Amino acid sequence: MTASVSPKDAALWLASGEAVLVDVREPDEFRAEHIACAASIPLSSLDHALAGAQIPADRKMIFQCLKGARGEAACRTAEAAGAGRAVYNLEGGIAAWKEAGLPVVGGARSAAIPLFRQVQIAVGILIAALVALGFSGLTAAFALAGVIGIMLAFAGTTGWCGMAMLLARMPWNRQPA
């Protein structure tokens, strides 16, 4: 079972220097808002990053995400990798941190949907529309839906997503000057 820590206790540990905080959300989520002292290491690259991490062994490691699920997965990953230190999941993630009245960096654009979710929404709508077109008689739409599925699998395995790059250039995702 993964150990967890409340936002208030985590803040005390971080202020005293007895812990380090690792934000395991995606980079666009981190850029939108994060806890000031957090290091950004997405969950997808945590295994590799932990191997080369230069974190003193006497420090506790706190993993944090939006609400706690990815933080818990990060704790399991760190424990399986033999981190050799106490690992904790921040209870309720950054959402609970903010509810506790603790400060975050950014957050002015918190109403924006994270880029990863925008890709999921766009791909879902495209596939649903193509399947509907396929059932209405345009059978080539089924093939195009299959191609989009292959592209999605490619993005998941390589980390390169053309749709994410396109959506990042949209006006609603641009950082203010």
C-alpha positions in Angstrom: 0.0 0.0 0.0 1.3 3.4 -0.9 2.0 5.9 1.9 0.3 9.3 1.5 0.9 12.7 3.0 -1.5 15.6 3.5 -0.9 18.9 1.7 -0.2 20.7 5.0 2.3 18.1 6.1 3.9 18.0 2.7 4.3 21.8 2.8 6.1 21.5 6.2 8.4 18.8 4.9 9.2 20.8 1.8 9.9 24.0 3.8 12.2 22.2 6.1 14.1 20.6 3.3 13.4 17.0 4.4 11.5 16.1 1.2 11.5 16.7 -2.5 8.4 17.1 -4.6 8.0 15.5 -8.1 5.1 16.5 -10.3 4.3 13.6 -12.5 1.7 15.3 -14.7 2.3 16.1 -18.4 4.5 19.1 -19.2 1.6 21.2 -20.5 -0.3 20.6 -17.2 2.9 21.6 -15.3 3.3 24.8 -17.3 -0.3 25.8 -16.7 0.2 25.6 -12.9 2.4 23.8 -10.4 3.7 23.9 -6.9 6.7 26.2 -6.7 9.3 23.7 -5.6 8.2 20.8 -7.7 10.3 19.1 -10.3 8.5 18.1 -13.4 9.0 14.4 -14.4 6.1 13.0 -16.3 4.9 9.6 -15.2 5.7 8.2 -18.6 9.4 8.9 -18.2 9.7 8.4 -14.4 11.5 5.0 -14.7 14.4 6.5 -16.7 14.5 9.7 -14.7 14.7 7.9 -11.3 17.8 6.0 -12.5 19.7 9.2 -13.1 18.3 11.3 -10.3 20.7 13.0 -7.9 18.5 13.2 -4.9 20.0 12.7 -1.4 19.0 9.4 0.1 18.0 11.0 3.4 15.2 13.0 1.7 11.6 11.8 1.4 10.2 11.8 -2.1 6.7 13.1 -2.6 4.9 12.4 -5.9 2.1 14.7 -7.0 -0.4 14.9 -9.8 -3.8 16.5 -10.3 -5.9 14.4 -7.9 -3.7 11.6 -6.7 -4.0 8.6 -9.1 -0.9 9.2 -11.1 1.0 10.1 -7.9 0.1 6.7 -6.5 1.3 5.0 -9.7 4.5 7.0 -9.4 5.0 5.7 -5.8 4.6 2.2 -7.0 7.1 2.8 -9.8 9.6 4.3 -7.4 9.2 1.5 -4.9 9.6 -1.2 -7.7 12.7 0.6 -8.9 14.2 0.4 -5.4 14.4 4.1 -4.8 15.9 3.3 -1.4 14.0 6.1 0.4 10.5 6.8 1.8 8.1 7.7 -1.0 4.7 9.4 -0.5 1.7 10.3 -2.6 0.4 13.8 -2.1 -3.2 13.2 -0.9 -5.6 14.7 -3.5 -2.8 16.1 -5.7 -2.5 19.7 -6.6 -6.3 20.1 -6.3 -6.1 19.3 -2.6 -3.0 21.5 -2.2 -5.0 24.5 -3.6 -8.0 23.6 -1.5 -5.8 23.7 1.6 -5.0 27.3 0.6 -1.4 26.6 -0.3 0.2 28.6 -3.2 0.8 27.5 -6.8 2.7 29.1 -9.6 0.5 30.0 -12.6 -3.1 29.1 -12.5 -4.3 32.2 -14.3 -5.3 30.0 -17.2 -6.7 27.2 -15.1 -9.9 27.2 -17.1 -8.0 26.0 -20.2 -8.3 22.3 -21.0 -4.9 20.5 -20.8 -3.4 19.7 -24.2 -3.5 15.9 -23.6 -7.3 16.1 -23.0 -7.7 18.3 -26.1 -6.1 15.6 -28.2 -8.4 13.0 -26.6 -11.4 15.1 -27.4 -10.3 15.8 -31.0 -9.5 12.2 -31.7 -12.7 11.0 -30.2 -14.8 13.4 -32.2 -12.9 12.5 -35.4 -13.3 8.8 -35.0 -17.0 9.1 -34.0 -17.7 11.2 -37.1 -15.8 8.8 -39.4 -17.6 5.8 -38.0 -21.0 7.6 -38.5 -20.0 8.4 -42.1 -18.9 4.8 -42.6 -22.3 3.5 -41.4 -24.0 6.0 -43.7 -22.4 4.4 -46.7 -19.0 6.1 -47.1 -16.9 3.0 -46.4 -13.6 4.8 -46.9 -14.4 6.6 -43.6 -13.8 3.3 -41.8 -10.3 3.1 -43.3 -9.6 6.7 -42.3 -10.7 5.9 -38.7 -8.3 3.0 -38.7 -5.5 5.3 -39.9 -6.2 7.7 -37.1 -6.1 4.8 -34.7 -2.7 3.8 -36.0 -1.5 7.4 -35.6 -2.7 7.4 -32.1 -0.8 4.1 -31.3 2.3 5.7 -32.9 2.0 8.8 -30.7 1.6 6.6 -27.7 4.7 4.5 -28.4 7.0 7.2 -29.7 5.9 10.3 -27.7 5.5 12.3 -30.9 2.0 13.5 -31.6 1.3 15.7 -34.6 -2.2 16.5 -33.3 -0.8 17.8 -30.0 1.7 19.9 -31.9 -1.1 21.3 -34.0 -3.3 22.0 -31.1 -0.5 23.6 -29.1 -0.3 26.3 -31.9 -4.0 27.2 -31.5 -4.8 30.7 -30.1 -6.4 29.3 -27.0 -3.2 27.4 -26.1 -0.7 30.2 -26.7 1.1 31.6 -23.7 0.4 35.4 -23.2 3.4 37.6 -24.0 
